[in-house]
Amino acid sequence: MSAFNFGDLSPDLILDGIESVGLIADSGLLALNSYENRVYQFTARDDKKYVTKFYRPQRWSQAQLQEEHDFALELAHHELPIVAPLVIDGQSLFEIKGYTFSLYPCQGGRIFEVDNLDQLEWMGRFIGRIHAIAKTKDFKHRPAITAQDYLITAREQILASGYVPSHLIEPFTVILDQVIQEALIHYRDFASIRLHGDCHAGNILWTDQGPHFVDLDDCRSGPAIQDLWMMLSGDRSQQTMQLDTLLCGYEEFCEFDSNELVLIESLRTMRMVNYMAWLCNRWQDPAFVQNFPWFNTEKYWEQQILSLKEQFAALQQPALTLMP
């Protein structure tokens, strides 16, 4: 349990880890917004700001973590604005008392404006460049995005957790199974490439020089549309315009298979169901109880039933198409 909830990760241990790789923190540790891992900003004696990330034990293997780092460093080598880990004496992963950690340069920025078409086209070019490089090789250790993991296994984890109120189990399970079945009908295999995997506005920071990604923690293999659909918002007409704008930039660097558009609502369903399972699986961590107080309440599960009903209707609509 202590490894699961970071109970042994004290400020002194974090500072000892930082010092063990040759940096001395001259400031305190500022905790940054991260639930899966523990992430802290600090200023070192060289007057530069850094970020250290202590990884959740047992989530990824060392080989999987290294492959994430190698992907980030590969993209940075091609002059893509990825915040890549620092390499110190040939290493980017470090260990102290059972915790694996890494260090990054601290890079700030403002939130990406998802309704700004100029920024959206810029993002399309950015993701197109990433995918052009990502296609050149495959992950050997990172897992793929699969319906089995994100729907079937996630369903089992939710129902086994015991968190769904007893009087809501039947209506929740009925609509959950209907949504999963509909998503599986539409989901099919396309070419799988290395992906960012969690490409949403919260993982993008914007400066006057453009966008940069700050997190490849969820990188996996999967269809290219996975790194594009979370950029879409609003009604169908707005999403169509946004999609056209994104792909206008994307295809300057990488060809896109428009047949993948049929996957958008299935991928959205997979994200919804997997998110519920993630909360169930992490609820033993005190940080989750503190930061997600609305979870594990009757109101939360009632809202999930309504959201699943809305998603079931969305799955039955025709897939988005590109503008003529």
RABEL-V902424 format. One record per residue. RES is the residue in one letter. PHI is phi as a letter, one per 20 degrees, with the letter a starting at -180 (999 if undefined). Layout:
res/phi
RES/PHI
RES/PHI
This chain:
res/phi
M/999
S/f
A/f
F/f
N/d
F/m
G/f
D/e
L/e
S/e
P/g
D/f
L/f
I/f
L/f
D/f
G/f
I/f
E/f
S/f
V/d
G/o
L/d
I/d
A/f
D/e
S/d
G/f
L/e
L/e
A/f
L/d
N/f
S/b
Y/d
E/f
N/d
R/d
V/c
Y/c
Q/d
F/b
T/d
A/e
R/f
D/e
D/m
K/d
K/e
Y/c
V/c
T/d
K/c
F/d
Y/f
R/f
P/g
Q/m
R/e
W/c
S/f
Q/f
A/f
Q/f
L/f
Q/f
E/f
E/f
H/f
D/f
F/f
A/f
L/f
E/f
L/f
A/f
H/f
H/e
E/m
L/e
P/f
I/d
V/f
A/e
P/f
L/f
V/d
I/c
D/l
G/m
Q/c
S/d
L/d
F/c
E/c
I/b
K/l
G/n
Y/d
T/e
F/b
S/b
L/c
Y/c
P/f
C/e
Q/c
G/e
G/q
R/d
I/f
F/f
E/e
V/f
D/e
N/e
L/f
D/f
Q/f
L/f
E/f
W/f
M/f
G/g
R/f
F/f
I/f
G/f
R/f
I/f
H/f
A/f
I/f
A/f
K/f
T/f
K/b
D/d
F/f
K/d
H/d
R/f
P/f
A/e
I/f
T/c
A/f
Q/f
D/f
Y/e
L/d
I/f
T/f
A/f
R/g
E/f
Q/f
I/f
L/f
A/f
S/f
G/m
Y/e
V/f
P/g
S/g
H/f
L/d
I/g
E/f
P/f
F/f
T/f
V/f
I/f
L/f
D/f
Q/f
V/f
I/f
Q/f
E/f
A/f
L/f
I/f
H/e
Y/f
R/b
D/f
F/c
A/g
S/d
I/c
R/f
L/c
H/f
G/n
D/c
C/e
H/c
A/g
G/f
N/d
I/c
L/d
W/d
T/c
D/f
Q/e
G/o
P/e
H/b
F/e
V/d
D/b
L/d
D/f
D/d
C/f
R/b
S/e
G/r
P/f
A/g
I/f
Q/g
D/e
L/d
W/f
M/f
M/e
L/e
S/b
G/n
D/e
R/f
S/f
Q/f
Q/f
T/f
M/f
Q/f
L/f
D/f
T/f
L/g
L/f
C/f
G/f
Y/g
E/f
E/f
F/c
C/b
E/f
F/d
D/e
S/f
N/f
E/f
L/f
V/f
L/e
I/g
E/f
S/f
L/f
R/f
T/f
M/f
R/f
M/f
V/f
N/f
Y/f
M/f
A/f
W/g
L/f
C/f
N/f
R/d
W/f
Q/f
D/f
P/g
A/f
F/f
V/f
Q/f
N/e
F/c
P/f
W/e
F/f
N/m
T/d
E/f
K/f
Y/f
W/f
E/f
Q/f
Q/f
I/f
L/f
S/f
L/f
K/f
E/f
Q/f
F/f
A/f
A/f
L/f
Q/e
Q/e
P/g
A/f
L/g
T/c
L/f
M/f
P/g
